[in-house]
Amino acid sequence: MNATMCLPRHVPLIVATRGNAVESVHYGSIVVAGADGALVGGTGDVDFPVFTRSTLKPFQALPFVADGGPQRFGFSTEQVALMCASHSAEPRHVAAVSDMLARIGCSERNLQCGSHPPIFYTATGIPVPTDLVPTPLHHNCSGKHAGFLAWCRLHDEPSETYLDPDHPLQRAIRRTLVGLLDCGERELIAGTDGCGAPNYALPLAQLARAYARLAAPNGDSDVAADLHALFAAMTAHPEMVSGEKRDDLALMQAAPGDWVAKGGAEGVQALGIASRGIGIAVKIADGGARAVRIATYAALEQLGLLPPDIRSLLQWRRDEIRNHAGVVTGRLVPVFRLG
């Protein structure tokens, strides 16, 4: 590590117990912000930049939506949601991406996201078929990449280099972020996501603000209408944004039409709450998925946002740690309070 590298001032969010003793501690930060940019609450280091990972996807799709791409190519609202997705490669996901590519005169060979086995099998616990050969269509980011290719077709830009940070598409995405967040482009800390696309680290408070604006865009501007189109697609079709037994689907099913949710790798979760005009961003320092769920649920509970019917979130309340014999050996316990 570079000796001059700054480290975040995260705080304990979740502890894992064994018996009555603390065995592990998940540090992190949480922030709640309004669409007007005001901080509503939080804990930890809300200004430290965190890589947005897949929580960035709705905003990576925004230039295509703003330029009328879905109408030009006849994309359905399900396919608009899929551009914002980390999908499970269920049959409906693969078919929708294939159709998007066909509509723009491309094929899976044009996708530069790589391939991996469908997340469906990990999420459901069903064994991966021994004869399955993953293709780029199965990659959880293939909907986003299909949207990237569609932007290139829409603007007659080269599709071979669409992941190059200097490609017109990627420059358009950066302009979109700068405009949405009222920041300078130099404030966007660049990196490369797992799918090969440029990704950016933002202060956690900025990520919360972005989701507040996605859920409750201000005014009657064109960008507000475009943000609402993305919000409407994602909340109308949460099954296209993630998949069966996945976190984002469970969150959006808990408050249909009101909560928009998108998780990201390495312990990032973002939500926008339309009825309250707020965004929530969670970062678990060690990237632990088990802590993301408990921290998100606790934050929603502290904010008084849990709906009466939380059946889709019952698994998020399961704080018990069990061994392979099913014996409870400890618990995951929230230890934070939002300020």
N, C-alpha and C positions, 0 to 999 in steps of 0.2 A: 504494500500500500504506500502511496505517496505520503510522505510525512506531513505535508501541508494540506492533505485532504481533510475537509470538514466532515464531521460526523453528526448525525441528527441527534437532537435531544428528545428521543422517544421516552415514553413513560410505561410502566407496567400496565397492561390492559387486561390480560388473562393469565391466571395461574393454573397450573395442573398440579393436583394434589395426589399423593399416595398415602392412604390412611388419613391421618390428620395433619400431615406435613406437606409443605410446598416442595414439589420435586422439580418443576420447570416453570419458567416465566416467559410469556410472550409479550415483548415490548412492542410499542407502536404509537400511532397518533390517529386522532379522529377530528374532523372539523365539519361544522354545519354552517352553511352560508346562504344568503339570500340572492335572488336574481339581480338585485341592485348592487351586489358586491359586498354588502355588510356581513360581518361575521356574527353569527347567531350563537354559537357555542363551540366548544371543542376541548381537547386535551392533548398534551404532547407538543410536538414541534410542527405546527400547522404551516409554517413558512418554508420548511425544508423541501427541496425539489425531490419528487418521487417519479419514477418512470410510470407513465400512464398505462402502458401495455394495452390490453384490449379494451380498456375503458375509453380509449381514444376513438374507437371505430365509428360511432355516430358522427363525429366531427370530420373524420376522413371521408365519410360519404356525403357530407354537406355540399361540397362544390358541385358534385354531380347532380344532386337534387336541385340546387340553386340554378343550374343551367338548363333545367327542364329535361334531364336525361331520362328519367323514368317514363315520361310521356312520349319522348322521341322513340324509345325502343319498346314501348308497351309493357314495361315491367309492372307486375302486380304489387299491391302493398305488402304482400308476404315477401316478395323479392326485395323490396326496399328494406324491410326488417332484416332480411338475410345479409344485406350488405353491412349491417351493424353487428353481426352475430359472431359468436364463437360456437358454432353449431356442433351437433353430435354426429353428423353424417348419418342420420336416420334416412330412410328412403325418400321422405318428402324433401329433405335438405338437398340430397344429391340430385334429385330430379329437378328441383328449382334452380340450382346452380347450372346444371346442364342446359336448361331452357334459356337462362340468361345468356350463356355463351353462344348458343345457337342464334339467338336474336341479334347478336352483334357480329356474327360471322367469325366467331372464334371457337376453339375447342379446349379441352383440358390441357392440351400440349402447350397452350399459351400461358397457363398459370405458372407463376414462378414461386409459389409458396412451399413447394416440396410436398411430401406426403407422410402420413402417419395413420395407424389404425384408428377407426372411428372411436370417438370419445364415448359413444353410446355404450360400448361394452364395459368400459371402466365405471361409468355412472350407474349402470344397472347390475353389475356383477355377473353378467352373462359372459361366458368364455368366448374369446375371439375365434371364429371359425378357422380351422386349420388351413382351409383352401383360400382364405381371403388374401387378396393382393391389393394393398392400399394404393390409391392413386391420388393425384392432387385434388380430385373432387372430394375425397374424404377428409382433407385437411380442414380443421375448424375455421380457418380464415379464408376458405375458397370463395365464400360469398363476397367478402371484402375485396378480394383480388379480382373477381368477376366485375365488380363495380369499378375498380381501377381501370380495367381493360375497356369497359364501356365508356368511361370518361375519355380515354384515348380515341376511341372510335368517334365519339361525339365531336371532338375537336380536331380530328384528323392529325393526331400526334402519334409518334412512334410507340408501338406497344412492346417492342423488344427491351426497352430500357425503362419501363414504367416505375421500377423501384429505385432508380438512380435519384439521389437527393436533389440533383439539379434538373430533373425532368420537369416539364411544365406542370404536370399533375401534382408532384410533390411541392412545388413552389406555390401552387394554388391552395394546397392544404395548409401550408404555413401561413399564407395570407389570411385564410379563414380563421385560424387560431388567433392570430394577432388581432384581428378585428373583433372576434368574439370576446377575448379576454382583456382587450385594451392594454396590450403589452407590446414591447418591442420584440422583433424577431430574434435579437441576440439573447433574449431572456429564455428562449426555447433551447433547452439542453438536448442535443441530438444524440441518438443511439440507434441501434438496429434491433428490431423486434425479432421474435423467434421465426416468423414467417418471411423475414427478409425485408419487410417494409420499414422505412424510417419511422422512428418513434421518438417521443419527446418527454423529458422530465419537466414537471411543473410543480410549483409549490402546492402542497396538498389543498390549501385554501382555494387556489385557482381551479383545481379539479372540481371541488364542491360547487364553486360559482358556475362552472360550465354546465354542470348537471342541473343546477337551479334554473339556468337559462334554457336548457333543453326542455325541462318540464313546464316552465312558466315564462316563455319568452315575452319580453317587454315590447309594447307598442304595436303598431300596424305596419312595420317595415317588412321588406321582402325577406330579410334574414329571419325575422320572427315567424313568418309564414313557413319558411323552409324548415326551421327548427321544429315547428309544430307538426309538419308533415312527417318528420322522422319520429317524433314522440308518438304520434298517432299510429304509425306503422308498427313500432316496437311494442306498444301497449296493446294493440289489437291482435298482434300475433306473437306473443311471448314464446310460444313453442318453436318459432323460427329463430329466435334470438339465442336460444341455448338448446334445450332438449329435455327428454324425460329424465326425471330425478336429478335435475340440475338446479343450481342455486338461483340463477336469474329468473328462471321460470317460476320457481316457488315464490320468490319475492313479488313478482308482478301478478301472480295469481292471488296473492294475499290482499291486494288492493287494486282490482282491475280498473284500468283506465286512469289511475291516479299515480301509481308508482312506476317509474321507469328505472330499470336496474341493469348494470353491466359490470361484471367482474373482470379482473385482469390477473395475469400471472404474478407470482411473487407477492401474494397477500394484499392485493388491491381490490376494493369494492367501491363502486360509486352508485348513488341513487339520486333520483330527482323526485320530489314530492309536489305534484301540481297543486293540490288543494292548499298547501302551506307556502308555496312559492320558495321552497328551499332545496338545496342540494346537500348531500352527505357524502363524505369521502373517508374511507378507512384504509389505513396502511398498517399491516403487520410486519414488523421489522425483519423477522426471520422467514417470511413468506409462507407461514404455516396456515394451510387451508382450514384446519379445525378451529383455529383461533379467529379467523375472519368471520365465520358464522356466528360464533358466540358473541363477538364484539359488535357485530352489526345488529343482532337481535337485541342486545342490551342497550345499544344506542337508540334504537327505535322505541324500546320500552321507556327509557328515560325521557324521551321527547314526547311521550304520550301519543305515539303514532300507530301502535298496534291496533288493528281492527278487531271487532268482536269475534269474528270467525277467522281463526289463524290455523286452520287445518293444514294448509300448505306449508306452514312454518313449524309444525310440531317437531320435525327432526332437528330444528335449530335450537330447541329447548333441551334436547337430549345431551346433558352435560356429563353423563356418566362415562367413565373410562372402564372398559371391561377387558378381561384377558380372553384367551381363546376358549376357555371353558365357560365363558359367559358370566364370570364372577366380577362384581364391581370392585375395582381396585383403587379408584380415585375419581375426581371430578374436574371439570373445567369451570373455573369460577371467575366472573368479571370482577375486577378490583378498581375500576375507574368511575369517576363521576364527570359528566360533561359540565364545563364551566359556562 
